[in-house]
Amino acid sequence: MTVATKILIVEDDANIADLLRLYLEKEKYEVQIASDGGQGVEQFRRFRPDLVLLDLMLPVMDGWAVCRTIRSESKTPVIMLTAKGELDDKVTGLKQGADDYITKPFEMREVLARIEAVLRRSGAAPEKENKRLVFDKLIIDMDSFELTVDGKKIPTPPKEMELLYHLASTPNRVYQRNKLLDEVWGFDYFGDTRTVDVHIKRLREKLEGVSDQWSLKTVWGVGYKFEVV
């Protein structure tokens, strides 16, 4: 059994902390949250994380002080999160021992990519699962973002790939449109459910009639599923 990589989030904005937790847990990280700098140091000593996401502007102890404390005790990677974008703040953070620096507002994909990169450099990167699904005349490869249909590579936008992969990862499970918006587009997406319908329509144009062993099905009044016979 693979031991989950542990990440400590030190962030006083509960909405940001919860959003980070949701995305990180979806990626199979073990996550704990501290809401101020003092708690952050205590949690760091107790939880022993593999990486710390550290806000700069914190009550009790600011992020710089927390980073100095962590660095005096450990080489655990630290990525600073802050609304400040000034060069001096970035330089100060890096001088205090931070391994990387992300300015708010940020895209979750950027945060995940930075985490993976820092963990690789530190030698604590988790073993990545193979994100490749194979069905009759269909290959959904999320490692290369390639869709192969009946032996031919079909140009497919990233969000269509993510939607198809999400559905096909759990064959025959019915997803409501709102659930797909949350899990594929993200908890911070404010579009409406017609977005899902449009993407399903485009995927059907690529996949219709390719195989009698699977299909994208509409469950009327509920949502969609990737049906496998």
Beta strands, then each sheet from edge to edge (+ up, - down):
strand 1: 6-10
strand 2: 30-34
strand 3: 51-55
strand 4: 78-82
strand 5: 100-103
strand 6: 132-135
strand 7: 138-141
strand 8: 146-149
strand 9: 152-154
strand 10: 175-176
strand 11: 214-219
strand 12: 223-228
sheet 1: 2+ 1+ 3+ 4+ 5+
sheet 2: 6+ 7- 8+ 9-
sheet 3: 10+ 12- 11+
end
